[in-house]
Amino acid sequence: MRRLQRGISLVEVMIALGVGAFMLIGIISLVASVSQTRGKLSVVSAQAENGRYAMMMLEEELSLAGFWGRYHPGVGVPNYQAISPCVSSNAAVDQGFDGSALNFPLPVSGIASSATQPSCISAAGAPSTAEVITVRRVGVGTVEIADIPLGNTTPYLQISNCELDLLPYRLSHDPSQLTLRAKGCGSVEVARPLIVRSFFIANCDDCANGGDGKPTLKMIEYANDSLGTFSMVSGVEDMHIQYGLDLDGDGGPDCYAADPAAATVPAGCAAALWSATAVDNWEDVVAVSVSLLLRSEEPALNQPVADTFNLGRGAEQGPFDDRFKRQVVSSTILMPNMAGPRE
């Protein structure tokens, strides 16, 4: 019995160590695999969240395009003006407003990939083929004229609600010029700040010193008599925009075009209703279809894949020789302020 209680032999120890080593290797491999999968899921989830946020932001902005407060198209048909997204003047005529001539800036305008970009867009890191969409409107909140401080530089749009006023509306940054009256003509009407925002894709989030290489959805906003550039969503690699035009005046889009300013009639649009004047076609835009190509912020694939992506340009993009994961999100946004009066 004493011999049986002396312990285990060297062979048994070696066998036990071997089995333990194999079990330890299996556990380590499992933990590593779970960690890698979790990391990929985190990257994909962040990419999807970026896509949802970018599309939600564009939908909210585009749905308000052409909101001019209490102005009603029955006052007269506006003469729409094509204004550069780089205008930083608070003068009414520079922003496309003239109450005596019923001039308004285009609620939505854009720059196609084949067009020349204005300087403020290219300076913000946009590639030469980036598409740009600009939205013009006023704020949803009103401001009392007495609350606008002296020295204010933000232009405000004031709509007359008094039949005795000589102008239907006025745009000015000077509160002393905003004298149009409210209903009953006994008090001064409120005003709303002008908002101009342009969206485009840049090659970099931080573009200093050659840029960081992160594709980013950016916005240039006109406010306080100056232009400001803001990074909105990182990881948006490309954006394609198609504009839905109401050519027969019933409020619904009859066809979609990547460039309403094109001289050649796009496929699907009636040639007899297509205008040779770009502003007339932009005036007919009542909907916008947006497609975004999203790229993960970190490599999430073990090797490059042969996937291609359709943004609506005809030719698909890809495959890409890298390990970034990509996906496309798309949405069609109706602009009620443009479509509603046509119905």
Contacts in CASP RR format, 6 or more apart in sequence:
PFRMAT RR
TARGET T0000
AUTHOR 0000-0000-0000
METHOD contacts of the structure
MODEL  1
MRRLQRGISLVEVMIALGVGAFMLIGIISLVASVSQTRGKLSVVSAQAEN
GRYAMMMLEEELSLAGFWGRYHPGVGVPNYQAISPCVSSNAAVDQGFDGS
ALNFPLPVSGIASSATQPSCISAAGAPSTAEVITVRRVGVGTVEIADIPL
GNTTPYLQISNCELDLLPYRLSHDPSQLTLRAKGCGSVEVARPLIVRSFF
IANCDDCANGGDGKPTLKMIEYANDSLGTFSMVSGVEDMHIQYGLDLDGD
GGPDCYAADPAAATVPAGCAAALWSATAVDNWEDVVAVSVSLLLRSEEPA
LNQPVADTFNLGRGAEQGPFDDRFKRQVVSSTILMPNMAGPRE
8 16 0 8 1.000
39 300 0 8 1.000
40 300 0 8 1.000
40 325 0 8 1.000
43 296 0 8 1.000
43 297 0 8 1.000
43 298 0 8 1.000
43 300 0 8 1.000
43 325 0 8 1.000
44 296 0 8 1.000
44 300 0 8 1.000
44 325 0 8 1.000
46 296 0 8 1.000
46 297 0 8 1.000
47 235 0 8 1.000
47 294 0 8 1.000
47 295 0 8 1.000
47 296 0 8 1.000
47 297 0 8 1.000
47 325 0 8 1.000
47 327 0 8 1.000
48 294 0 8 1.000
48 327 0 8 1.000
50 233 0 8 1.000
50 234 0 8 1.000
50 235 0 8 1.000
50 236 0 8 1.000
50 294 0 8 1.000
51 233 0 8 1.000
51 236 0 8 1.000
51 292 0 8 1.000
51 294 0 8 1.000
51 329 0 8 1.000
52 329 0 8 1.000
53 233 0 8 1.000
54 217 0 8 1.000
54 232 0 8 1.000
54 233 0 8 1.000
54 236 0 8 1.000
54 292 0 8 1.000
54 294 0 8 1.000
54 329 0 8 1.000
55 290 0 8 1.000
55 292 0 8 1.000
55 329 0 8 1.000
55 331 0 8 1.000
57 232 0 8 1.000
57 233 0 8 1.000
58 199 0 8 1.000
58 290 0 8 1.000
58 331 0 8 1.000
58 333 0 8 1.000
59 331 0 8 1.000
59 333 0 8 1.000
61 135 0 8 1.000
61 197 0 8 1.000
61 199 0 8 1.000
62 108 0 8 1.000
62 133 0 8 1.000
62 135 0 8 1.000
62 288 0 8 1.000
62 290 0 8 1.000
62 333 0 8 1.000
62 335 0 8 1.000
63 333 0 8 1.000
63 334 0 8 1.000
63 335 0 8 1.000
63 336 0 8 1.000
64 135 0 8 1.000
64 137 0 8 1.000
64 139 0 8 1.000
64 140 0 8 1.000
64 337 0 8 1.000
65 107 0 8 1.000
65 108 0 8 1.000
65 135 0 8 1.000
65 136 0 8 1.000
65 137 0 8 1.000
65 335 0 8 1.000
65 337 0 8 1.000
65 338 0 8 1.000
66 107 0 8 1.000
66 108 0 8 1.000
66 135 0 8 1.000
66 136 0 8 1.000
66 137 0 8 1.000
66 335 0 8 1.000
66 337 0 8 1.000
66 338 0 8 1.000
67 137 0 8 1.000
67 138 0 8 1.000
67 139 0 8 1.000
67 140 0 8 1.000
67 337 0 8 1.000
68 104 0 8 1.000
68 137 0 8 1.000
68 138 0 8 1.000
68 157 0 8 1.000
68 159 0 8 1.000
68 169 0 8 1.000
68 337 0 8 1.000
69 138 0 8 1.000
69 157 0 8 1.000
69 159 0 8 1.000
69 192 0 8 1.000
70 159 0 8 1.000
70 161 0 8 1.000
71 159 0 8 1.000
71 168 0 8 1.000
71 169 0 8 1.000
73 341 0 8 1.000
74 341 0 8 1.000
75 102 0 8 1.000
75 168 0 8 1.000
76 102 0 8 1.000
76 168 0 8 1.000
77 102 0 8 1.000
78 102 0 8 1.000
78 103 0 8 1.000
78 104 0 8 1.000
79 101 0 8 1.000
79 102 0 8 1.000
79 103 0 8 1.000
79 104 0 8 1.000
80 103 0 8 1.000
80 104 0 8 1.000
80 105 0 8 1.000
80 106 0 8 1.000
80 279 0 8 1.000
80 282 0 8 1.000
80 283 0 8 1.000
81 96 0 8 1.000
81 103 0 8 1.000
81 104 0 8 1.000
81 105 0 8 1.000
81 106 0 8 1.000
81 279 0 8 1.000
82 105 0 8 1.000
82 106 0 8 1.000
82 109 0 8 1.000
82 278 0 8 1.000
82 279 0 8 1.000
82 282 0 8 1.000
83 94 0 8 1.000
83 95 0 8 1.000
83 96 0 8 1.000
83 105 0 8 1.000
83 106 0 8 1.000
83 109 0 8 1.000
83 136 0 8 1.000
84 118 0 8 1.000
85 109 0 8 1.000
85 111 0 8 1.000
85 118 0 8 1.000
85 120 0 8 1.000
85 121 0 8 1.000
85 132 0 8 1.000
85 134 0 8 1.000
85 196 0 8 1.000
85 198 0 8 1.000
85 220 0 8 1.000
86 118 0 8 1.000
86 119 0 8 1.000
86 120 0 8 1.000
86 121 0 8 1.000
86 220 0 8 1.000
86 227 0 8 1.000
87 94 0 8 1.000
87 95 0 8 1.000
87 196 0 8 1.000
87 222 0 8 1.000
88 222 0 8 1.000
88 225 0 8 1.000
88 226 0 8 1.000
88 227 0 8 1.000
89 95 0 8 1.000
89 225 0 8 1.000
90 153 0 8 1.000
90 154 0 8 1.000
90 155 0 8 1.000
90 173 0 8 1.000
90 225 0 8 1.000
92 98 0 8 1.000
92 155 0 8 1.000
92 170 0 8 1.000
92 171 0 8 1.000
92 172 0 8 1.000
95 105 0 8 1.000
95 155 0 8 1.000
95 171 0 8 1.000
95 194 0 8 1.000
95 196 0 8 1.000
96 103 0 8 1.000
96 104 0 8 1.000
96 105 0 8 1.000
97 103 0 8 1.000
97 104 0 8 1.000
97 105 0 8 1.000
97 157 0 8 1.000
97 169 0 8 1.000
97 170 0 8 1.000
97 171 0 8 1.000
99 167 0 8 1.000
99 168 0 8 1.000
99 169 0 8 1.000
99 170 0 8 1.000
100 167 0 8 1.000
102 168 0 8 1.000
105 136 0 8 1.000
106 136 0 8 1.000
106 279 0 8 1.000
106 282 0 8 1.000
106 283 0 8 1.000
107 135 0 8 1.000
107 136 0 8 1.000
107 137 0 8 1.000
107 285 0 8 1.000
107 335 0 8 1.000
107 337 0 8 1.000
107 338 0 8 1.000
108 133 0 8 1.000
108 134 0 8 1.000
108 135 0 8 1.000
108 136 0 8 1.000
108 243 0 8 1.000
108 282 0 8 1.000
108 285 0 8 1.000
108 288 0 8 1.000
108 335 0 8 1.000
108 338 0 8 1.000
109 133 0 8 1.000
109 134 0 8 1.000
109 136 0 8 1.000
109 282 0 8 1.000
110 131 0 8 1.000
110 132 0 8 1.000
110 133 0 8 1.000
110 134 0 8 1.000
110 241 0 8 1.000
111 117 0 8 1.000
111 118 0 8 1.000
111 121 0 8 1.000
111 131 0 8 1.000
111 132 0 8 1.000
112 131 0 8 1.000
112 258 0 8 1.000
112 259 0 8 1.000
112 261 0 8 1.000
112 262 0 8 1.000
113 129 0 8 1.000
113 130 0 8 1.000
113 131 0 8 1.000
113 258 0 8 1.000
114 129 0 8 1.000
114 259 0 8 1.000
115 259 0 8 1.000
115 261 0 8 1.000
117 126 0 8 1.000
117 128 0 8 1.000
117 130 0 8 1.000
117 132 0 8 1.000
120 220 0 8 1.000
120 227 0 8 1.000
120 229 0 8 1.000
121 130 0 8 1.000
121 132 0 8 1.000
121 198 0 8 1.000
121 200 0 8 1.000
121 220 0 8 1.000
122 128 0 8 1.000
124 200 0 8 1.000
124 202 0 8 1.000
124 207 0 8 1.000
124 218 0 8 1.000
124 220 0 8 1.000
124 229 0 8 1.000
125 202 0 8 1.000
125 203 0 8 1.000
125 204 0 8 1.000
125 207 0 8 1.000
125 218 0 8 1.000
126 132 0 8 1.000
126 200 0 8 1.000
126 201 0 8 1.000
126 202 0 8 1.000
126 203 0 8 1.000
126 218 0 8 1.000
127 201 0 8 1.000
127 202 0 8 1.000
127 203 0 8 1.000
130 200 0 8 1.000
130 201 0 8 1.000
130 202 0 8 1.000
130 239 0 8 1.000
131 200 0 8 1.000
131 201 0 8 1.000
131 239 0 8 1.000
131 240 0 8 1.000
131 241 0 8 1.000
132 198 0 8 1.000
132 199 0 8 1.000
132 200 0 8 1.000
133 198 0 8 1.000
133 199 0 8 1.000
133 200 0 8 1.000
133 241 0 8 1.000
133 288 0 8 1.000
134 196 0 8 1.000
134 197 0 8 1.000
134 198 0 8 1.000
134 199 0 8 1.000
135 195 0 8 1.000
135 196 0 8 1.000
135 197 0 8 1.000
135 198 0 8 1.000
135 199 0 8 1.000
136 194 0 8 1.000
136 195 0 8 1.000
136 196 0 8 1.000
137 195 0 8 1.000
137 337 0 8 1.000
138 157 0 8 1.000
138 192 0 8 1.000
138 193 0 8 1.000
138 194 0 8 1.000
138 195 0 8 1.000
139 192 0 8 1.000
139 193 0 8 1.000
139 195 0 8 1.000
140 192 0 8 1.000
141 192 0 8 1.000
142 190 0 8 1.000
142 191 0 8 1.000
142 192 0 8 1.000
143 156 0 8 1.000
143 190 0 8 1.000
143 191 0 8 1.000
143 192 0 8 1.000
143 193 0 8 1.000
144 190 0 8 1.000
145 158 0 8 1.000
145 175 0 8 1.000
145 178 0 8 1.000
145 188 0 8 1.000
145 189 0 8 1.000
145 190 0 8 1.000
145 191 0 8 1.000
146 175 0 8 1.000
146 188 0 8 1.000
148 156 0 8 1.000
148 175 0 8 1.000
148 178 0 8 1.000
148 191 0 8 1.000
150 175 0 8 1.000
151 173 0 8 1.000
152 173 0 8 1.000
152 174 0 8 1.000
152 175 0 8 1.000
153 173 0 8 1.000
153 224 0 8 1.000
153 225 0 8 1.000
154 173 0 8 1.000
154 193 0 8 1.000
154 194 0 8 1.000
154 223 0 8 1.000
154 224 0 8 1.000
154 225 0 8 1.000
155 171 0 8 1.000
155 172 0 8 1.000
155 173 0 8 1.000
155 193 0 8 1.000
155 194 0 8 1.000
156 171 0 8 1.000
156 172 0 8 1.000
156 173 0 8 1.000
156 175 0 8 1.000
156 178 0 8 1.000
156 191 0 8 1.000
156 192 0 8 1.000
156 193 0 8 1.000
156 194 0 8 1.000
157 169 0 8 1.000
157 170 0 8 1.000
157 171 0 8 1.000
157 191 0 8 1.000
157 192 0 8 1.000
157 193 0 8 1.000
157 194 0 8 1.000
158 169 0 8 1.000
158 170 0 8 1.000
158 171 0 8 1.000
158 172 0 8 1.000
158 178 0 8 1.000
158 180 0 8 1.000
158 189 0 8 1.000
158 190 0 8 1.000
158 191 0 8 1.000
159 168 0 8 1.000
159 169 0 8 1.000
159 180 0 8 1.000
159 189 0 8 1.000
160 167 0 8 1.000
160 168 0 8 1.000
160 169 0 8 1.000
160 170 0 8 1.000
160 180 0 8 1.000
160 181 0 8 1.000
160 189 0 8 1.000
161 180 0 8 1.000
161 181 0 8 1.000
161 182 0 8 1.000
161 183 0 8 1.000
161 184 0 8 1.000
161 189 0 8 1.000
162 180 0 8 1.000
162 181 0 8 1.000
162 182 0 8 1.000
162 183 0 8 1.000
162 184 0 8 1.000
162 185 0 8 1.000
162 186 0 8 1.000
162 189 0 8 1.000
163 185 0 8 1.000
164 181 0 8 1.000
164 185 0 8 1.000
165 180 0 8 1.000
165 181 0 8 1.000
165 185 0 8 1.000
167 180 0 8 1.000
169 180 0 8 1.000
170 177 0 8 1.000
170 178 0 8 1.000
170 179 0 8 1.000
170 180 0 8 1.000
171 194 0 8 1.000
172 178 0 8 1.000
173 225 0 8 1.000
178 188 0 8 1.000
178 191 0 8 1.000
179 188 0 8 1.000
180 188 0 8 1.000
180 189 0 8 1.000
181 187 0 8 1.000
181 188 0 8 1.000
181 189 0 8 1.000
182 188 0 8 1.000
182 189 0 8 1.000
182 190 0 8 1.000
194 222 0 8 1.000
195 221 0 8 1.000
195 222 0 8 1.000
195 223 0 8 1.000
196 221 0 8 1.000
196 222 0 8 1.000
197 219 0 8 1.000
197 220 0 8 1.000
197 221 0 8 1.000
197 222 0 8 1.000
198 219 0 8 1.000
198 220 0 8 1.000
198 221 0 8 1.000
199 217 0 8 1.000
199 218 0 8 1.000
199 219 0 8 1.000
199 232 0 8 1.000
199 239 0 8 1.000
200 217 0 8 1.000
200 218 0 8 1.000
200 220 0 8 1.000
200 239 0 8 1.000
201 215 0 8 1.000
201 216 0 8 1.000
201 217 0 8 1.000
201 218 0 8 1.000
201 236 0 8 1.000
201 237 0 8 1.000
201 238 0 8 1.000
201 239 0 8 1.000
202 215 0 8 1.000
202 216 0 8 1.000
202 217 0 8 1.000
202 218 0 8 1.000
202 231 0 8 1.000
203 211 0 8 1.000
203 213 0 8 1.000
203 215 0 8 1.000
204 210 0 8 1.000
204 211 0 8 1.000
204 212 0 8 1.000
204 213 0 8 1.000
204 214 0 8 1.000
204 215 0 8 1.000
204 216 0 8 1.000
205 212 0 8 1.000
205 213 0 8 1.000
205 214 0 8 1.000
205 216 0 8 1.000
205 231 0 8 1.000
205 234 0 8 1.000
206 212 0 8 1.000
206 214 0 8 1.000
214 234 0 8 1.000
214 235 0 8 1.000
214 297 0 8 1.000
215 234 0 8 1.000
215 235 0 8 1.000
215 236 0 8 1.000
215 237 0 8 1.000
215 238 0 8 1.000
215 295 0 8 1.000
216 231 0 8 1.000
216 232 0 8 1.000
216 233 0 8 1.000
216 234 0 8 1.000
216 235 0 8 1.000
216 236 0 8 1.000
217 231 0 8 1.000
217 232 0 8 1.000
217 233 0 8 1.000
217 234 0 8 1.000
217 235 0 8 1.000
217 236 0 8 1.000
217 239 0 8 1.000
217 292 0 8 1.000
218 229 0 8 1.000
218 230 0 8 1.000
218 231 0 8 1.000
218 232 0 8 1.000
219 229 0 8 1.000
219 230 0 8 1.000
219 232 0 8 1.000
220 227 0 8 1.000
220 228 0 8 1.000
220 229 0 8 1.000
220 230 0 8 1.000
221 227 0 8 1.000
221 228 0 8 1.000
221 230 0 8 1.000
222 228 0 8 1.000
234 297 0 8 1.000
235 294 0 8 1.000
235 295 0 8 1.000
235 296 0 8 1.000
235 297 0 8 1.000
236 292 0 8 1.000
236 293 0 8 1.000
236 294 0 8 1.000
236 295 0 8 1.000
237 293 0 8 1.000
237 294 0 8 1.000
237 295 0 8 1.000
237 326 0 8 1.000
238 292 0 8 1.000
238 293 0 8 1.000
238 311 0 8 1.000
238 317 0 8 1.000
239 290 0 8 1.000
239 291 0 8 1.000
239 292 0 8 1.000
239 293 0 8 1.000
240 258 0 8 1.000
240 290 0 8 1.000
240 291 0 8 1.000
240 311 0 8 1.000
240 312 0 8 1.000
240 313 0 8 1.000
241 258 0 8 1.000
241 288 0 8 1.000
241 289 0 8 1.000
241 290 0 8 1.000
241 291 0 8 1.000
242 256 0 8 1.000
242 257 0 8 1.000
242 258 0 8 1.000
242 288 0 8 1.000
242 289 0 8 1.000
242 312 0 8 1.000
243 256 0 8 1.000
243 257 0 8 1.000
243 258 0 8 1.000
243 260 0 8 1.000
243 282 0 8 1.000
243 285 0 8 1.000
243 287 0 8 1.000
243 288 0 8 1.000
243 289 0 8 1.000
244 253 0 8 1.000
244 254 0 8 1.000
244 255 0 8 1.000
244 256 0 8 1.000
244 257 0 8 1.000
244 285 0 8 1.000
244 286 0 8 1.000
244 287 0 8 1.000
244 288 0 8 1.000
244 289 0 8 1.000
245 253 0 8 1.000
245 254 0 8 1.000
245 255 0 8 1.000
245 256 0 8 1.000
245 257 0 8 1.000
245 260 0 8 1.000
245 269 0 8 1.000
245 281 0 8 1.000
245 284 0 8 1.000
245 285 0 8 1.000
245 286 0 8 1.000
246 252 0 8 1.000
246 253 0 8 1.000
246 254 0 8 1.000
246 284 0 8 1.000
246 285 0 8 1.000
246 286 0 8 1.000
246 339 0 8 1.000
246 342 0 8 1.000
247 254 0 8 1.000
247 255 0 8 1.000
247 269 0 8 1.000
247 270 0 8 1.000
247 273 0 8 1.000
247 274 0 8 1.000
247 284 0 8 1.000
248 254 0 8 1.000
248 273 0 8 1.000
249 284 0 8 1.000
249 342 0 8 1.000
250 342 0 8 1.000
250 343 0 8 1.000
251 286 0 8 1.000
251 339 0 8 1.000
251 340 0 8 1.000
251 342 0 8 1.000
251 343 0 8 1.000
252 286 0 8 1.000
252 287 0 8 1.000
252 339 0 8 1.000
252 342 0 8 1.000
252 343 0 8 1.000
253 286 0 8 1.000
253 287 0 8 1.000
254 269 0 8 1.000
254 270 0 8 1.000
254 273 0 8 1.000
255 266 0 8 1.000
255 268 0 8 1.000
255 269 0 8 1.000
255 270 0 8 1.000
256 266 0 8 1.000
256 289 0 8 1.000
257 266 0 8 1.000
257 269 0 8 1.000
257 281 0 8 1.000
258 266 0 8 1.000
258 313 0 8 1.000
259 266 0 8 1.000
260 278 0 8 1.000
260 281 0 8 1.000
260 282 0 8 1.000
260 284 0 8 1.000
260 285 0 8 1.000
261 278 0 8 1.000
261 281 0 8 1.000
261 282 0 8 1.000
263 276 0 8 1.000
265 271 0 8 1.000
265 274 0 8 1.000
266 274 0 8 1.000
274 281 0 8 1.000
275 281 0 8 1.000
285 335 0 8 1.000
285 338 0 8 1.000
286 334 0 8 1.000
286 335 0 8 1.000
286 338 0 8 1.000
286 339 0 8 1.000
286 342 0 8 1.000
287 332 0 8 1.000
287 333 0 8 1.000
287 334 0 8 1.000
287 335 0 8 1.000
287 339 0 8 1.000
288 332 0 8 1.000
288 333 0 8 1.000
288 335 0 8 1.000
289 330 0 8 1.000
289 331 0 8 1.000
289 332 0 8 1.000
289 333 0 8 1.000
290 330 0 8 1.000
290 331 0 8 1.000
290 332 0 8 1.000
290 333 0 8 1.000
291 311 0 8 1.000
291 312 0 8 1.000
291 328 0 8 1.000
291 329 0 8 1.000
291 330 0 8 1.000
292 328 0 8 1.000
292 329 0 8 1.000
292 330 0 8 1.000
293 309 0 8 1.000
293 311 0 8 1.000
293 317 0 8 1.000
293 326 0 8 1.000
293 327 0 8 1.000
293 328 0 8 1.000
294 326 0 8 1.000
294 327 0 8 1.000
294 328 0 8 1.000
294 329 0 8 1.000
295 324 0 8 1.000
295 325 0 8 1.000
295 326 0 8 1.000
296 324 0 8 1.000
296 325 0 8 1.000
296 326 0 8 1.000
298 324 0 8 1.000
299 322 0 8 1.000
299 323 0 8 1.000
299 324 0 8 1.000
300 323 0 8 1.000
300 324 0 8 1.000
300 325 0 8 1.000
301 323 0 8 1.000
301 324 0 8 1.000
301 325 0 8 1.000
302 323 0 8 1.000
303 323 0 8 1.000
304 319 0 8 1.000
304 320 0 8 1.000
304 321 0 8 1.000
304 322 0 8 1.000
304 323 0 8 1.000
305 319 0 8 1.000
306 319 0 8 1.000
307 318 0 8 1.000
307 319 0 8 1.000
307 326 0 8 1.000
308 316 0 8 1.000
308 317 0 8 1.000
308 318 0 8 1.000
308 319 0 8 1.000
309 316 0 8 1.000
309 317 0 8 1.000
309 318 0 8 1.000
309 326 0 8 1.000
309 327 0 8 1.000
309 328 0 8 1.000
310 316 0 8 1.000
310 317 0 8 1.000
310 328 0 8 1.000
311 317 0 8 1.000
311 328 0 8 1.000
311 330 0 8 1.000
320 326 0 8 1.000
END
